[in-house]
Amino acid sequence: MKLSQIKEIIEAEVLCGEDKLDREVSKACGCDLMSEVLRLVEEDMILMTGLTNIHVLKTAEMANIQYLIFVWDKIPDERFIEEADELDMVVMKTPLSLYECCGRLYKEGLGEIK
């Protein structure tokens, strides 16, 4: 599924990486516990979370996750966005809850991490 489709499905706003929305992803993970994220990493995975602290960015960088979605309309600080942009990441925010965000993407066929 293209990131542009995901953006539409979850009513997201792109915070950085707008030029990369033609990229494909096949898996998604909704999680707020970063130690679990490290355990679940797969290639071309989207991480959806309600956490906006710098630890999310560092975990994503360590796990080679290039796509982040923040739920509940949460926005990380400007430093986070700048660093994510430097790391060539796509960062979006959605007004949806983590539950609904995951549900919509699952319903549309985006795979889950097992």
Rosetta blueprint (number, residue, H / E / L):
1 M L
2 K E
3 L H
4 S H
5 Q H
6 I H
7 K H
8 E H
9 I H
10 I L
11 E L
12 A L
13 E E
14 V E
15 L E
16 C E
17 G L
18 E H
19 D H
20 K H
21 L L
22 D L
23 R L
24 E E
25 V L
26 S L
27 K E
28 A E
29 C E
30 G E
31 C L
32 D L
33 L L
34 M H
35 S H
36 E H
37 V H
38 L H
39 R H
40 L H
41 V L
42 E L
43 E L
44 D L
45 M E
46 I E
47 L E
48 M E
49 T E
50 G L
51 L L
52 T L
53 N L
54 I H
55 H H
56 V H
57 L H
58 K H
59 T H
60 A H
61 E H
62 M H
63 A H
64 N L
65 I L
66 Q L
67 Y E
68 L E
69 I E
70 F E
71 V L
72 W L
73 D L
74 K L
75 I L
76 P L
77 D L
78 E H
79 R H
80 F H
81 I H
82 E H
83 E H
84 A H
85 D H
86 E H
87 L L
88 D L
89 M L
90 V E
91 V E
92 M E
93 K E
94 T L
95 P L
96 L L
97 S L
98 L H
99 Y H
100 E H
101 C H
102 C H
103 G H
104 R H
105 L H
106 Y H
107 K H
108 E L
109 G L
110 L L
111 G E
112 E E
113 I L
114 K L
